[in-house]
Amino acid sequence: MLLVLWLLNIARVRQAEQQAFARAMPGFAARIAQTPRTAGQPRLLDWAWKETGAAIGAQIFETIVYDESDEIGRPPAALSAGWRARASVRLKDIAERIGHRNRNDEVDVRRIDDHFYLVTETIQ
């Protein structure tokens, strides 16, 4: 019974996240349309999404990332030098954590829509 309640809660949370993303999508689309490609490179944009945590315990940062190349979804060893260069400017903290994970910190990248990813950083 507890497992069923837990699964239902997860489903409700995911549904709420999807609804929030859908409401924010017009703003995302407008910013993407206004952002030119630099030297023909794929666009890489980010939006702060959520931040939780306290002075004691883990801090959790969620960022929505639009990556036209979809490289952010690859394993760290498969990221191209071009992506790393773009990310070092645009997604500095995220890019550093993806490439050099501290054993206590965690970075999770989950695809949520076409070229959109939810990056969850858990900092211990």
C-alpha positions in Angstrom: 0.0 0.0 0.0 2.8 2.4 0.9 4.5 1.6 -2.4 1.3 2.5 -4.3 0.9 5.8 -2.4 4.6 6.6 -3.1 4.2 5.9 -6.8 1.0 8.0 -7.0 2.9 10.9 -5.3 5.7 10.6 -7.8 3.2 10.7 -10.7 1.5 13.8 -9.2 4.9 15.6 -8.8 5.9 14.8 -12.4 2.5 15.9 -13.7 2.9 19.2 -11.9 6.4 19.6 -13.3 5.1 19.0 -16.8 2.3 21.5 -16.3 4.8 24.2 -15.1 7.1 23.5 -18.0 4.2 23.8 -20.5 3.2 27.2 -18.9 6.7 28.5 -19.2 7.3 27.2 -22.7 6.1 30.4 -24.5 8.7 32.4 -22.7 11.4 29.8 -23.5 10.4 29.8 -27.1 10.5 33.6 -27.3 14.0 33.7 -25.8 15.3 31.0 -28.1 13.9 32.8 -31.2 15.6 36.0 -30.0 19.0 34.3 -29.5 21.1 34.2 -32.7 23.5 31.3 -33.3 27.1 32.4 -32.8 29.3 31.4 -35.6 26.8 28.9 -36.7 27.1 26.9 -33.5 24.0 25.3 -31.9 22.3 27.5 -29.3 22.8 26.6 -25.6 20.5 28.5 -23.1 19.5 28.0 -19.5 16.8 29.1 -17.1 17.0 28.7 -13.3 14.1 26.5 -12.4 14.1 25.5 -8.7 16.4 25.8 -5.7 15.8 23.9 -2.5 17.9 23.2 0.6 19.1 24.8 3.7 22.3 25.7 5.5 22.4 22.1 6.9 22.2 19.3 4.3 22.2 19.1 0.6 21.3 22.0 -1.7 19.4 21.1 -4.9 19.5 23.3 -7.9 17.3 22.6 -11.0 18.0 24.3 -14.3 16.2 24.0 -17.6 18.7 23.8 -20.4 18.0 24.2 -24.1 20.7 22.4 -26.0 20.2 22.3 -29.8 23.1 19.8 -30.1 21.6 17.5 -27.5 25.1 16.9 -26.3 24.3 17.6 -22.6 22.5 14.3 -22.6 25.6 12.4 -23.5 28.0 10.8 -21.0 30.8 13.2 -19.9 33.4 11.4 -21.9 31.4 11.8 -25.1 31.0 15.6 -24.9 32.7 17.3 -27.8 35.3 20.0 -27.4 33.0 22.5 -29.1 30.2 21.7 -26.6 32.6 22.1 -23.7 33.7 25.4 -25.0 30.2 26.7 -25.4 29.1 25.3 -22.0 32.2 26.8 -20.2 30.8 30.2 -21.1 27.1 29.6 -20.9 26.7 26.9 -18.3 30.0 27.3 -16.3 29.0 25.6 -13.0 27.0 22.9 -14.6 29.7 22.1 -17.2 32.3 21.9 -14.5 30.2 19.5 -12.3 29.4 17.3 -15.3 33.0 16.8 -16.1 34.5 16.8 -12.6 32.1 15.3 -10.2 32.9 15.4 -6.5 32.1 12.1 -4.9 29.5 13.8 -2.7 27.9 15.9 -5.4 25.6 14.6 -8.1 24.4 15.9 -11.4 21.5 14.4 -13.1 20.5 15.3 -16.7 17.0 14.3 -17.8 15.5 15.0 -21.3 12.1 16.6 -20.9 11.3 17.7 -24.5 12.8 18.4 -27.8 16.3 19.9 -27.0 15.1 20.7 -23.4 16.8 19.1 -20.4 16.2 19.3 -16.7 19.6 19.4 -14.9 19.4 18.6 -11.2 22.5 19.4 -9.2 22.7 18.0 -5.6 25.5 19.7 -3.7 26.5 18.2 -0.4 
